[in-house]
Amino acid sequence: MKHFMIAGLLLAAPNIAISQETNSGMNHEAMTHSSSMSQGETTATVLQMHPATEAGQSAFAAIEEIVLALDSDPNTDWSKVDISGLREHLVDMELVFTDATVETSEVENGFVYTVTGTGKTKGAIQRMAFAHSGIMDGVGDWTFSPEEYDAGVVLTVTTAADDMAKLRALGFFGIMAIGMHHQDHHWMMATGSNPHH
């Protein structure tokens, strides 16, 4: 799986170019022509010429990386690819991390996070909290217990007493970001094996 991501990053490099601003804005046509690699030009050369590596807004960059990896793999089963599903998940992540409100209370060996939101944010909180809890419950002797309610989720996280300082420092958002499973799960969603279903 990792080699697909690496391939995607390498393939993305030739498409990165530095744009010149004009009074009418960015000239994307010029960028497209200037970003084409000539025969024999290496990725390393292009990166040296054009040091920019950010593809754009983070959800766009995450999807671009996966699309490039899928496109570079001749064995990709396009009938199972679900980029729209991945996009919806990335939107949920964005809503939770930018729009959710969290109230925290301490309990024995842990914390209770009351996470609320309105509109689309409420659903995003519920989906993210339950999906993340299902993956992380029991990892490192931490227990994740989410409960759905009208305005969002009440998430109780308990841990061994010597981890309380870490749990306190992380807070709800740090806890939601912990664990390097997100990239693998994004790949699974895009390729039709959604681990959150």
N, C-alpha and C positions, 0 to 999 in steps of 0.2 A: 504493500500500500504506500509506503514511504517513497518508493521509487517513482510512483505516479505523481506525487506532489513535487518531487525534485524536477521531474521532466516538465511539469507544468510551469515551474518557475523559470527553467531554462528557456522554454518556448516563449514565455512572456517577455523575456529580455529584449528580443529583437523589435518588439512593438513599442518599446519605450523611447520617446523622443522628447527633446526640449523644444517647446513651442516659442514662437516669436509673437508678441502681441502687436496688433495693429489697431488703428482707430476703430475698426469694425469688429474687433474681438479676435478670438483665436482662429487660426487658419488650419482647420482639421485636414483639409486636402493636402496642404503642404506638409503637415506632420506625417500623413500616411506615406507620401513619397519619400520623405527624408528618413523614415524609419525602416525602409526596406533594406535588407542586408544584400550587399553585392556578393557575387560568387567568391568563396574563399574567405569571406569575412567571418570571424569567429564571434561567439557570444561574448567572450571576454573583451574583445575589441570594442564591441558595441557598448558594453557596460562602461568601458574606459572613456568612450566618446560621450556617452550619455549617462551620467551617474544617477539620474533619478530612478527610483525603484518603486515608489508608491503608485499604484494603478488608479487610485481615486478613492471615493467613499468606501468604507471598510466592507460593507455588504457586497458592493460591486467587485471589490478586489478578491473577496473570498470566492464569489461565484466565478469570476474570470479564471482564477487559479484552477478550480475544479473543471471548468469547461475545457481549458487548454489540456489538462491531463487526460480527460476523456477523449478528446479529439486526437491526441497523440497515440492512443492505445488502439491498435487495430482490432482488438478483441472486445471493445466496448459494445454492450448490448443496448443500443439506443432505444429499444422498445421498453426498457425498464428505467431509463433515466428520468428523474423527476426534479428538474431545476426549480420549478414553481414551488414545490414542497419545501425545498431548501430555503428559497427566498422567504417563504412565510415564517420559517423558524428563525431566520436572521432578523426579520422584522420583530418577532416576539422578543428576541434578545435585546434589541435596541429599545423597545418600549419599556421592558423591565428595568434596564440600567439607566434610563433617562427620565422616566415618568413615574415610577413606583414610589410610594411613600412607605417608610418602614418605622415602626415603633418597636423598641427592643426592651425586653425585661429579663432579668436574670433569674434562673431557677437553679436547683441543686445540680451541679456538674454540667451546666449548660445555659442556653438562652432560648427565649421564645421570641420569634420575629413575626409581628403582625404586619403583613405586607398588603397594601391596598392600592387600588387604582380605579379609574373610571373608563367607560367605553372599551376600546380595544385593549387597553392596558390591563384591565381586570382579567380577561381571558388569557392574555400573555403570561401574567403572573402565575395563574393556576397551571397552565401547561408547563411552564419552565420549572416551577417549584416541584411538581410531581415527577417530571422526567429526571431532573437532576437528583432528587432524593432517591429515586429508584436505582440510580447508578451508584451513588455515593454511600448509601446506607450500609454500615458495617465496615467501610474502608477506614483503616487506621483507628479502629475502635470508636468511631463516631456513629451516632444513631440519628437518622433523619426521620422525623415524623410530621408530614404535612397534613393539614386538615383544611378542606375547602369551606369557605363561608361566603356570604353574600357579596362582600366588597373585595374579596381576594383570597388570601391564604394565611393560615397561622402555621408557621413552621417551627417546630421544636427541634433543636440540635443539642444533643448531649455528648459528653466526651469524658475521657479519663481526667481526673482532677488536675494532673500536671499539664494538661493541654488547655486549661482555661484561659491563660494569658494569650495564647495563639488565637483561640476562638473569639476572645474579646477584641483583639486587634483586627481580625478579618471582618467581623460584622457580617451582615447578610450578603452584601455584594461580593465581598471577598470569598465567602463560602460558596456562592453561586459560581464563582470563577475558578475554584480550586479543582485540580484534576486535569490531566492532559488528554481527556477523552473527547473533547469538543471537535477537534479536527477529524478524528476517525468517524465520529457520528455524522458530521457534515458530509463526509465522503459516502457513508452508508445511505444517507437520505437521498443524495444526488443519484446514486446508482440503484435505487429502488428497494433498499433494505432498511427502511426507516426503523431505527432502534427504539423510537418513542411510541410506537404503536403497540 
